[in-house]
Amino acid sequence: MTTDKDCAAQFDAATGTRTTNTSAWATPLFVLLWSSGAIAARLALDHATPFALLTLRFALVCAVLGAIGLARHRLLPPRGERLYAALTGLLLIGGYSVFYFLALDQGMTPGVLATVLGAQPMLTLLLTERRFSAARMAGLALALAGLAMVVADSLLLARLSLAGVLCALASLASMTVGAILQKRITRAPAEVLPLQYGASLAACLLCLPFQPFAFDASLAFAAPLLWLALVISIGATLLFYRLIRAGNLVNVTSLFYLVPAGTAVLDYLLLGNRMAPLAMAGMGAVLAGLGVVFRGGRPNGIRESCRNPASPWRGAVQRLRSRSANAANTVNRARSEDPFIKS
């Protein structure tokens, strides 16, 4: 029997909406925090090699989440779910980050890398939604074009290498598959993140023999490192996982189109670097494309009794009408057969 709660859950899952206003504050906060990560990473990389920053960041996250997990007596998910959670984290966090830095190390510019990773919502749409409108795909394409406009300067300076392209594609594949797997995890994000960051830290440690490891033990490095570890890797990632659980996966991943634009705004506000007119036009294209994407989602895969979002009671009403009709037929039949009523 389909309850009203089931109907609401199915409709929310299909459309990416919620019956609460959680996403109203979580979405802009996530974009703001994630956008600040690029500036913090830029400041930190002035004092450390990429893999030193990544390894120390993940180690700090593991220490904090491990302490919280021990205090809550929930350090790991149940035994039967650990392998799946670890594999998901290895892809979504470890694989994405490791291949991202390897692509940069191979000479790929951040703008080109951001554009390659911008294909993730399109891949997610093709892999997860059986039926989607052409307008929805067009909105993603418009947002991707806007992203390319925002990072146009970096694109013009790009010098591509085969190794860099392969690492960028591996980062894209890791994040896409990892996000799809994460959508299926029903545990609270705080219950799986310690294990996932542990698996990601192990991946970084495996790469260390082949990568330089050096950093300055200074406040100029410690401050952005703490921001990346505590605010981005814990706070923003918890928000990201919450959005994945609550909404449509394509809509959530398409929010990454806003990150370069958000970084450009913060770069101007905090560091005084002006945005080029083309970048501002690109921000407008991103917003317009995302508007089409969010409006284009339709409630596919919902049971027939829940298809009308304006009336989640529809299935129950139909069943009541059917039972009432059956009861009326029974009463009429009994009356026709009762000799006292006939007379």
C-alpha positions as CSV (number, residue, x, y, z in Angstrom):
1,M,0.0,0.0,0.0
2,T,1.4,3.4,-1.0
3,T,1.2,5.9,1.8
4,D,1.1,9.7,1.4
5,K,4.6,9.8,2.9
6,D,5.8,7.3,0.2
7,C,4.3,9.5,-2.5
8,A,6.0,12.6,-1.2
9,A,9.3,10.8,-1.0
10,Q,9.0,9.4,-4.6
11,F,8.0,12.8,-6.0
12,D,10.9,14.6,-4.1
13,A,13.4,12.0,-5.4
14,A,12.2,12.4,-9.0
15,T,12.0,16.2,-9.1
16,G,14.8,17.1,-6.8
17,T,12.5,19.1,-4.5
18,R,11.9,18.7,-0.8
19,T,8.9,19.2,1.3
20,T,11.1,21.2,3.6
21,N,13.2,24.3,2.9
22,T,16.5,22.6,3.6
23,S,17.9,23.2,0.1
24,A,17.0,26.9,0.3
25,W,19.9,27.5,2.6
26,A,22.1,24.5,1.9
27,T,22.5,25.2,-1.9
28,P,23.9,28.8,-1.8
29,L,26.0,27.9,1.3
30,F,27.6,24.9,-0.5
31,V,28.4,27.0,-3.6
32,L,29.9,29.7,-1.5
33,L,32.1,27.4,0.6
34,W,33.2,25.2,-2.4
35,S,34.1,28.4,-4.4
36,S,36.3,29.5,-1.5
37,G,38.2,26.3,-1.8
38,A,40.0,27.3,-5.0
39,I,41.3,30.5,-3.3
40,A,42.5,28.6,-0.2
41,A,44.2,26.0,-2.4
42,R,45.9,28.7,-4.4
43,L,47.3,30.3,-1.2
44,A,48.3,26.9,0.3
45,L,50.1,25.8,-2.9
46,D,52.5,28.8,-2.5
47,H,53.9,27.0,0.5
48,A,53.5,23.2,-0.3
49,T,53.7,20.7,-3.1
50,P,50.3,19.5,-4.4
51,F,50.5,16.0,-2.9
52,A,51.8,17.3,0.4
53,L,48.8,19.6,0.7
54,L,46.4,16.8,-0.3
55,T,47.9,14.2,2.1
56,L,48.1,16.6,5.1
57,R,44.5,17.8,4.3
58,F,43.1,14.2,4.3
59,A,45.1,13.3,7.4
60,L,43.7,16.2,9.3
61,V,40.2,15.4,8.2
62,C,40.6,11.8,9.2
63,A,41.8,12.8,12.7
64,V,38.9,15.2,13.2
65,L,36.2,12.9,11.9
66,G,37.8,9.9,13.7
67,A,37.6,11.8,17.0
68,I,34.0,12.8,16.4
69,G,33.1,9.2,15.4
70,L,34.7,7.7,18.5
71,A,32.9,10.2,20.7
72,R,29.6,9.3,19.0
73,H,30.4,5.6,19.0
74,R,29.8,5.6,15.3
75,L,33.2,5.5,13.7
76,L,32.3,3.1,10.9
77,P,29.1,2.0,9.0
78,P,27.8,-1.5,9.6
79,R,30.1,-4.3,8.5
80,G,28.2,-5.2,5.4
81,E,28.2,-1.7,4.1
82,R,31.8,-0.8,4.6
83,L,33.3,-2.0,1.3
84,Y,30.7,-0.1,-0.7
85,A,31.2,3.1,1.3
86,A,35.0,2.8,1.0
87,L,34.8,2.3,-2.7
88,T,32.5,5.2,-3.1
89,G,34.8,7.5,-1.1
90,L,37.8,6.2,-3.0
91,L,36.2,7.4,-6.2
92,L,34.3,10.5,-5.2
93,I,37.0,11.9,-2.9
94,G,40.3,10.1,-3.5
95,G,40.2,9.4,-7.2
96,Y,38.8,12.7,-8.1
97,S,41.4,14.7,-6.0
98,V,44.4,12.6,-7.0
99,F,43.7,12.7,-10.7
100,Y,42.8,16.4,-10.4
101,F,46.3,17.2,-9.1
102,L,48.0,14.8,-11.5
103,A,46.3,16.6,-14.4
104,L,47.6,20.0,-13.1
105,D,51.0,18.4,-12.6
106,Q,51.0,17.3,-16.3
107,G,50.5,21.0,-17.3
108,M,46.7,21.2,-17.7
109,T,45.5,24.6,-16.8
110,P,42.7,24.9,-14.1
111,G,40.3,26.4,-16.7
112,V,40.6,23.5,-19.1
113,L,40.3,21.1,-16.2
114,A,37.2,22.9,-14.9
115,T,35.7,22.6,-18.4
116,V,36.4,18.9,-18.7
117,L,34.8,18.3,-15.3
118,G,31.9,20.4,-16.4
119,A,30.7,17.5,-18.5
120,Q,29.8,15.6,-15.3
121,P,26.1,16.7,-15.1
122,M,25.7,15.7,-18.7
123,L,27.1,12.3,-18.1
124,T,25.0,12.0,-14.9
125,L,21.9,12.8,-16.9
126,L,22.7,10.2,-19.6
127,L,23.5,7.5,-17.0
128,T,20.7,8.0,-14.4
129,E,17.6,9.4,-16.2
130,R,15.9,7.1,-18.7
131,R,13.8,10.0,-20.1
132,F,14.8,13.6,-20.2
133,S,13.8,16.6,-22.2
134,A,15.9,18.2,-24.9
135,A,15.6,21.5,-23.0
136,R,17.2,20.0,-20.0
137,M,20.3,18.8,-22.0
138,A,20.4,22.2,-23.7
139,G,20.4,24.0,-20.4
140,L,23.4,21.9,-19.3
141,A,25.1,22.7,-22.6
142,L,24.5,26.4,-22.1
143,A,25.8,26.3,-18.6
144,L,28.9,24.5,-19.8
145,A,29.4,27.2,-22.5
146,G,29.1,29.8,-19.8
147,L,31.7,28.0,-17.7
148,A,34.1,28.0,-20.7
149,M,33.6,31.8,-20.9
150,V,34.4,32.3,-17.3
151,V,37.7,30.4,-17.6
152,A,38.4,31.6,-21.2
153,D,41.8,33.1,-20.2
154,S,43.0,29.8,-18.9
155,L,41.6,28.0,-22.0
156,L,43.6,30.3,-24.3
157,L,46.8,29.5,-22.5
158,A,46.2,25.8,-22.4
159,R,48.9,23.3,-23.6
160,L,47.4,19.9,-23.7
161,S,49.3,16.7,-23.2
162,L,48.0,13.1,-23.5
163,A,48.9,12.3,-19.9
164,G,47.1,15.5,-18.7
165,V,44.0,14.7,-20.7
166,L,43.9,11.1,-19.4
167,C,44.2,12.3,-15.8
168,A,41.4,14.9,-16.3
169,L,39.1,12.2,-17.8
170,A,40.0,9.9,-14.9
171,S,39.1,12.6,-12.5
172,L,35.8,13.2,-14.3
173,A,35.0,9.5,-14.3
174,S,35.8,9.1,-10.6
175,M,33.6,12.0,-9.6
176,T,30.7,10.9,-11.8
177,V,30.6,7.3,-10.8
178,G,31.3,8.2,-7.2
179,A,28.4,10.6,-7.0
180,I,26.0,8.0,-8.5
181,L,27.2,5.4,-5.9
182,Q,26.9,8.0,-3.1
183,K,23.3,8.6,-4.1
184,R,22.4,5.0,-3.1
185,I,23.9,5.2,0.4
186,T,21.2,5.7,3.0
187,R,23.5,6.2,6.0
188,A,24.0,9.7,7.3
189,P,27.0,11.4,5.7
190,A,28.8,11.6,9.1
191,E,28.7,7.8,9.4
192,V,30.5,7.1,6.1
193,L,32.8,10.1,5.7
194,P,35.5,8.8,8.2
195,L,35.9,5.6,6.2
196,Q,35.8,7.4,2.9
197,Y,38.5,9.9,3.8
198,G,40.5,7.0,5.2
199,A,40.4,5.2,1.9
200,S,41.3,8.5,0.1
201,L,44.2,9.1,2.4
202,A,45.5,5.6,1.6
203,A,45.3,6.5,-2.1
204,C,47.4,9.6,-1.5
205,L,50.0,7.7,0.5
206,L,50.4,5.2,-2.4
207,C,51.2,8.1,-4.7
208,L,53.7,9.8,-2.4
209,P,56.8,7.7,-3.5
210,F,56.3,9.1,-7.0
211,Q,55.5,12.7,-6.0
212,P,57.5,15.4,-4.3
213,F,56.5,16.1,-0.7
214,A,57.4,19.4,0.9
215,F,55.7,22.2,2.8
216,D,56.5,25.3,4.9
217,A,55.6,25.0,8.6
218,S,54.2,28.5,8.7
219,L,51.0,30.3,9.5
220,A,50.7,31.2,5.8
221,F,50.3,27.5,5.0
222,A,48.5,26.4,8.2
223,A,45.6,28.8,7.7
224,P,44.5,27.7,4.2
225,L,45.2,24.1,5.1
226,L,42.8,24.3,8.1
227,W,40.2,26.0,5.9
228,L,40.5,23.3,3.3
229,A,40.3,20.5,5.8
230,L,37.7,21.7,8.2
231,V,35.5,24.0,6.2
232,I,35.7,22.4,2.7
233,S,36.5,18.7,3.3
234,I,34.1,18.4,6.3
235,G,31.6,21.2,6.2
236,A,31.1,21.7,2.5
237,T,31.3,17.9,1.8
238,L,28.6,17.2,4.4
239,L,26.4,19.8,2.7
240,F,27.2,18.2,-0.7
241,Y,26.2,14.7,0.6
242,R,23.1,16.1,2.1
243,L,22.1,17.7,-1.2
244,I,22.8,14.4,-3.0
245,R,20.5,12.5,-0.6
246,A,17.7,15.1,-0.8
247,G,17.5,16.0,-4.4
248,N,17.9,15.2,-8.1
249,L,21.5,14.1,-8.8
250,V,21.8,16.0,-12.1
251,N,20.5,19.2,-10.4
252,V,23.0,18.8,-7.6
253,T,26.0,18.1,-9.8
254,S,25.1,21.0,-12.1
255,L,25.7,23.3,-9.1
256,F,29.5,22.9,-9.8
257,Y,29.0,25.1,-12.8
258,L,28.5,28.0,-10.3
259,V,31.8,27.3,-8.6
260,P,34.2,29.0,-11.0
261,A,31.9,32.0,-11.1
262,G,31.7,32.1,-7.4
263,T,35.5,31.8,-7.1
264,A,35.8,34.8,-9.5
265,V,33.5,36.9,-7.4
266,L,35.4,36.0,-4.2
267,D,38.7,36.6,-6.0
268,Y,37.5,40.2,-6.7
269,L,36.0,40.8,-3.3
270,L,38.9,39.4,-1.3
271,L,42.0,39.8,-3.5
272,G,40.9,42.7,-5.8
273,N,41.2,40.9,-9.1
274,R,38.7,42.3,-11.5
275,M,36.5,40.0,-13.6
276,A,36.7,40.3,-17.4
277,P,33.5,41.3,-19.3
278,L,33.6,37.8,-20.9
279,A,33.6,36.2,-17.5
280,M,30.7,38.2,-16.4
281,A,28.7,37.2,-19.5
282,G,29.7,33.6,-18.8
283,M,28.2,33.9,-15.3
284,G,25.0,35.0,-16.9
285,A,25.0,32.1,-19.3
286,V,25.6,29.7,-16.4
287,L,22.7,31.0,-14.4
288,A,20.4,30.9,-17.5
289,G,21.4,27.4,-18.3
290,L,20.9,26.2,-14.7
291,G,17.5,27.8,-14.7
292,V,16.5,25.7,-17.7
293,V,17.9,22.6,-16.0
294,F,16.0,23.0,-12.8
295,R,12.8,23.8,-14.5
296,G,13.2,21.0,-17.0
297,G,13.1,18.2,-14.4
298,R,10.0,16.1,-14.6
299,P,8.7,13.5,-12.2
300,N,9.8,10.3,-13.9
301,G,9.7,6.9,-12.2
302,I,6.9,7.7,-9.8
303,R,4.2,5.2,-9.1
304,E,0.9,6.0,-10.8
305,S,-0.9,6.7,-7.5
306,C,1.7,9.5,-6.9
307,R,2.0,11.1,-10.3
308,N,-0.1,14.2,-9.5
309,P,2.3,16.3,-7.3
310,A,-0.6,18.7,-6.4
311,S,-2.6,15.8,-5.0
312,P,-0.4,13.2,-3.1
313,W,-3.7,11.8,-1.8
314,R,-4.8,10.6,-5.3
315,G,-4.1,6.9,-4.8
316,A,-5.8,6.8,-1.4
317,V,-8.9,8.6,-2.7
318,Q,-9.1,6.2,-5.7
319,R,-9.0,3.2,-3.3
320,L,-11.6,4.7,-1.0
321,R,-13.9,5.3,-4.0
322,S,-13.4,1.8,-5.2
323,R,-14.2,0.4,-1.8
324,S,-17.3,2.6,-1.5
325,A,-18.5,1.4,-4.8
326,N,-18.0,-2.2,-3.9
327,A,-19.8,-1.7,-0.6
328,A,-22.7,0.0,-2.4
329,N,-23.0,-2.9,-4.8
330,T,-23.1,-5.3,-1.9
331,V,-25.8,-3.4,-0.1
332,N,-27.9,-3.1,-3.3
333,R,-27.5,-6.9,-3.9
334,A,-28.6,-7.7,-0.4
335,R,-31.6,-5.4,-0.6
336,S,-32.7,-7.1,-3.9
337,E,-32.5,-10.5,-2.3
338,D,-34.2,-9.5,1.0
339,P,-38.0,-10.5,0.9
340,F,-38.9,-8.0,3.6
341,I,-37.4,-5.1,1.5
342,K,-39.1,-6.4,-1.7
343,S,-42.5,-6.4,-0.1
